[in-house]
């Protein structure tokens, strides 16, 4: 799977220990699933969860949804065995929690390199510690890296911030990770919104994340999927404008001019590049939803 071509509007956490939740996820209109073996699984269920998840992924049934497995860290008693068991299912991606530096990525990449069944497995990093945020650029450049997931709950705890609707205390961290991700062409998805029954609050946070440039949002409940999918998809107005910008610029180029004008605004090559990306994203979403 081309990780940059695939949409990541909605990225839903599913506990690896819950059989019913794993089955239900096969029917949900999400772009990606994070199968969680870390925070969502109790200590006495770690072993059974990894076996259940490996068997479930091997059986398939998730269609075009991107599949990301969050294992426990290698500094725990479960991380190494998580990878040993999950590797047999040929996971599309492994999400490593609490990444502090590129030195955390290297050992995972080496373990994946040593296994023929994980030849195509990419690495995603949870960006949820102050040290990890400060080292975001070097982490993004690590081997097999394909994406960042913002762990805003853990980050807010470590920073000692107060909860605010505008998320002002977290904006610097969010933007640093976005910059690093874009510098190395990674996917970057926003953190979760905890009040899963608060649609208005989720909408505000999704709109903010989309305006900032995130590819999508991590979710904790299926009820949040529709709002995230709509917020991170190009609107009809954006699609229409993109088409008109491309057409106007093509006409201007044919006439020997370097710029065009659409709706009273200058359109240059950089605007056309953005317009083409908008149409490509809309096409990718349409294709995904038709499968």
Secondary structure as GFF3:
##gff-version 3
##sequence-region A 1 291
A	DSSP	beta_strand	10	15	.	.	.	ID=ss1
A	DSSP	alpha_helix	19	24	.	.	.	ID=ss2
A	DSSP	three_ten_helix	25	27	.	.	.	ID=ss3
A	DSSP	beta_strand	32	36	.	.	.	ID=ss4
A	DSSP	three_ten_helix	43	45	.	.	.	ID=ss5
A	DSSP	alpha_helix	46	59	.	.	.	ID=ss6
A	DSSP	beta_strand	66	71	.	.	.	ID=ss7
A	DSSP	alpha_helix	79	86	.	.	.	ID=ss8
A	DSSP	three_ten_helix	87	89	.	.	.	ID=ss9
A	DSSP	beta_strand	93	96	.	.	.	ID=ss10
A	DSSP	alpha_helix	102	113	.	.	.	ID=ss11
A	DSSP	three_ten_helix	116	118	.	.	.	ID=ss12
A	DSSP	beta_strand	122	127	.	.	.	ID=ss13
A	DSSP	alpha_helix	130	134	.	.	.	ID=ss14
A	DSSP	alpha_helix	136	140	.	.	.	ID=ss15
A	DSSP	beta_strand	145	150	.	.	.	ID=ss16
A	DSSP	alpha_helix	152	159	.	.	.	ID=ss17
A	DSSP	three_ten_helix	168	170	.	.	.	ID=ss18
A	DSSP	alpha_helix	171	183	.	.	.	ID=ss19
A	DSSP	beta_strand	187	190	.	.	.	ID=ss20
A	DSSP	alpha_helix	199	212	.	.	.	ID=ss21
A	DSSP	beta_strand	216	219	.	.	.	ID=ss22
A	DSSP	three_ten_helix	222	224	.	.	.	ID=ss23
A	DSSP	alpha_helix	225	231	.	.	.	ID=ss24
A	DSSP	alpha_helix	236	254	.	.	.	ID=ss25
A	DSSP	beta_strand	260	262	.	.	.	ID=ss26
A	DSSP	beta_strand	265	267	.	.	.	ID=ss27
A	DSSP	alpha_helix	269	290	.	.	.	ID=ss28
###
